[in-house]
Amino acid sequence: MESIIIASGTLKRHDYFSRLIRRADLVVCADGGARHLERMNLVPHVAIGDLDSIDTKSRRFLEKHHVPIIRHPKDKDATDTELAVQWAMEKGATELTLLGVTGTRMDHTLANILLLKSIGATGTKCRIIDDNNEIHLVTESLELEGSPGDHVSLIPLTETVKGVTIKGVDFPLDNAEIPMGSSLGISNRFSGTSAQISIKNGLLAVTKSVD
């Protein structure tokens, strides 16, 4: 089941994101993500969070469309985004796309990127998309579509990632080892319209970026 979590971070390309959301089987609003949905006139299946980021207009939009709201206390041990992810996975989500989870709050941005690790550990496919980036978690292999010149970067999420191979880029790697903290995998470029990444051991964050 393809599911989308939409939070309150930065999203400007509403036409593009609305097309993604319309294709999803399940749409979960994480608190202030309601403002993005209200602007796109898209109704989520549920809203989850402590409601501290929902403005009056967005709250009325949810109420008008009788969206169920699962409210949590403000003082809690998980972010609204993580709670929304947990709920979607309990409902059977097999693919998760997180929108509005990056922005000016670096603490939330980093936490949400690292959230991919715990999601991926369950075997659920997951990615983050914002206005300039796609961020994927790779445990075995991934094929990415892009355009020549698009940036693709490989960032280890474990102490080392072994057996790293990347093809379809200007600077391919074959069975390489990348330690955490290395910039070896940063700012490669698509040489065609697809890139193939595989690893043998570890966890890898792969980003496709457009300036």
Buried (B, 14 or more C-beta within 10 A) or exposed (E): EBBBBBBBBBBEEBEEBBEBBEEBBBBBBBBBBBBBBBBBEBBBBBBBBBBEBBEEEBBEBBEEEEBEBEEBEEEEEEBBBBBBBBBBBEBEBEBBBBBBBBBEEEEBBEBBBEBBBBBBEEEBBBBBBBBBBBBBBBBEEBEBEBEEEBBBBBBBBBEEBBBBBBBBBEEBBEEBBBEEEBEBBEEBBBBEEEBBBBBEEBBBBBBBBEE
